[in-house]
Amino acid sequence: MKVTRIMMLLCLITGCSITGTQAQSMRKKYKTIRAEKTINAPAERVWRAMVLDYGEISNFSPYIYASSYEKGSLKGELNAERKCSFNEKGSRWTHEQIREIDHKQMVMKNVVVDAQKFPLDTDNSLAWYRVKDNGDGTSTASYEFLYRTKPAFMTGMVKGRFQKTLDDTLTGLKHYVETGEVVNATTGNWREIKGKYEND
């Protein structure tokens, strides 16, 4: 069964969770994938783009068409919410929320509280965003994604695609932070940009 890049993106930049305000149980077996990227910018700047500007993820994700804050949220803080659209029609989307955040340690837990057309077991999926100061003017941004699909047999099948999505989103973040150029599914610049970082 083929899983589209859109489905991967969902997992990549967000973790997934059950609908509503309950926490994920994480009781069933899940897989974990990780990705990280060194960025030539201070940690504070990367944290701002990746987390503090939570509703503006479409500034750097090559798979998102549009993103916006939801329910009165204005910035990346505890319980902030956003909506991400994964096609031009807006018929594939995720409604996400920050469930934990530590600004000092630069760690954030993100979940999907509702989604349209994504094969995820939201009760057994979540994502961690982290930024580390490397002490030399650069920083390392990373994603850790714990996920289970629905149906469950797809969990292992999609691992490679989810990994690619994580890697690509961090490349988009690196480019956006270092150059200020927006990278998303509407800009038409992703292939050229990705080529610049192939060996990074």
Residue pairs with C-beta under 8 A, 6 or more apart in sequence:
1 154
1 157
3 119
3 154
3 157
3 158
3 161
5 63
5 161
5 165
6 63
6 86
6 87
6 92
7 118
7 119
7 158
7 161
8 63
8 158
8 161
8 162
8 164
8 165
9 61
9 63
9 64
9 86
9 165
9 169
10 16
10 84
10 86
10 94
10 112
10 115
10 118
10 120
11 120
11 125
11 127
11 145
11 147
11 162
11 165
12 63
12 127
12 143
12 145
12 162
12 165
12 166
12 168
12 169
13 57
13 61
13 64
13 84
13 110
13 127
13 143
13 169
14 84
14 94
14 96
14 110
14 111
14 112
14 127
15 109
15 110
15 111
15 112
15 125
15 126
15 127
15 128
15 145
15 146
15 147
16 24
16 111
16 112
16 115
16 118
16 120
16 121
16 122
16 125
16 126
16 127
16 147
17 23
17 24
17 97
17 99
17 111
17 112
17 113
17 122
17 123
17 125
17 126
18 24
18 25
18 113
18 122
18 123
19 113
19 114
19 122
20 113
21 113
23 99
24 111
24 122
24 123
24 124
24 125
24 126
25 123
25 124
26 123
26 124
26 126
26 146
27 123
27 124
28 121
28 123
28 124
28 148
28 152
29 148
29 155
30 121
30 124
30 125
30 146
30 147
30 148
30 155
31 146
31 147
31 148
31 155
31 156
31 159
32 144
32 145
32 146
32 147
33 144
33 145
33 147
33 159
33 162
33 163
33 166
34 142
34 143
34 144
34 145
34 166
35 142
35 143
35 163
35 166
35 167
35 169
35 170
36 140
36 141
36 142
36 143
36 170
37 140
37 141
37 142
37 167
37 170
37 171
37 173
37 174
37 200
38 134
38 138
38 139
38 140
38 174
38 200
39 46
39 138
39 139
39 140
39 141
39 173
39 174
39 177
39 178
40 137
40 138
40 174
40 178
41 137
41 138
41 139
41 177
41 178
42 133
42 137
42 139
43 106
43 131
43 132
43 133
43 134
43 139
45 139
45 177
46 131
46 139
46 141
46 173
46 177
47 103
47 106
47 131
49 59
49 60
49 173
49 176
49 177
50 129
50 131
50 141
50 173
51 76
51 98
51 101
51 106
51 108
51 129
51 131
52 75
52 76
53 59
53 75
53 76
54 69
54 73
54 75
54 76
54 80
54 82
54 98
55 67
55 68
55 69
55 70
55 73
55 75
55 76
55 80
55 82
56 67
57 64
57 67
57 82
57 84
58 64
58 65
58 66
58 67
58 84
58 182
58 184
59 176
59 182
59 183
59 184
60 169
60 172
60 173
60 175
60 176
60 177
60 182
60 183
60 184
61 67
61 84
61 169
61 172
61 183
61 184
61 185
62 168
62 169
62 171
62 172
62 183
62 184
62 185
62 190
62 193
62 194
63 86
63 165
63 168
63 169
63 184
63 185
64 84
64 85
64 86
64 184
64 185
65 85
65 86
65 87
65 88
65 90
65 184
65 185
65 186
66 84
66 85
66 90
66 184
66 186
67 82
67 83
67 84
67 85
68 82
68 83
69 80
69 81
69 82
70 81
70 82
70 83
70 95
71 81
73 79
73 80
73 81
73 82
74 80
76 98
76 101
76 108
77 98
77 101
78 98
78 99
78 100
78 101
79 97
79 98
79 99
80 97
80 98
81 95
81 96
81 97
81 98
81 113
82 95
82 96
82 97
83 93
83 94
83 95
83 96
84 93
84 94
84 96
85 92
85 93
86 92
86 93
86 94
86 185
88 186
91 116
91 117
92 116
92 117
92 118
93 115
93 116
94 112
94 114
94 115
94 116
94 118
95 112
95 113
95 114
95 115
96 110
96 111
96 112
96 113
97 110
97 111
97 112
97 113
98 108
98 109
98 110
99 109
99 110
99 111
99 126
100 107
100 108
100 109
101 107
101 108
101 109
102 108
106 130
106 131
106 132
106 133
107 128
107 129
107 130
108 128
108 129
108 130
109 126
109 127
109 128
109 129
110 126
110 127
110 128
110 129
111 122
111 125
111 126
111 127
112 118
112 120
112 122
112 125
115 122
119 149
119 150
119 151
119 154
120 147
120 148
120 149
120 150
121 147
121 148
121 149
121 150
121 152
124 146
124 147
124 148
125 145
125 146
125 147
125 148
126 145
126 146
127 143
127 144
127 145
127 146
128 143
128 144
128 145
129 141
129 142
129 143
130 141
130 142
130 143
130 144
131 139
131 140
131 141
131 142
132 139
132 140
132 142
133 139
134 140
141 170
141 173
141 174
142 170
143 166
143 169
143 170
145 162
145 166
147 155
147 162
148 155
149 155
149 158
168 194
171 193
171 194
171 197
171 200
172 183
172 184
172 190
172 193
174 197
174 200
175 181
175 183
175 193
175 196
175 197
176 182
176 183
181 189
181 193
183 189
183 190
183 193
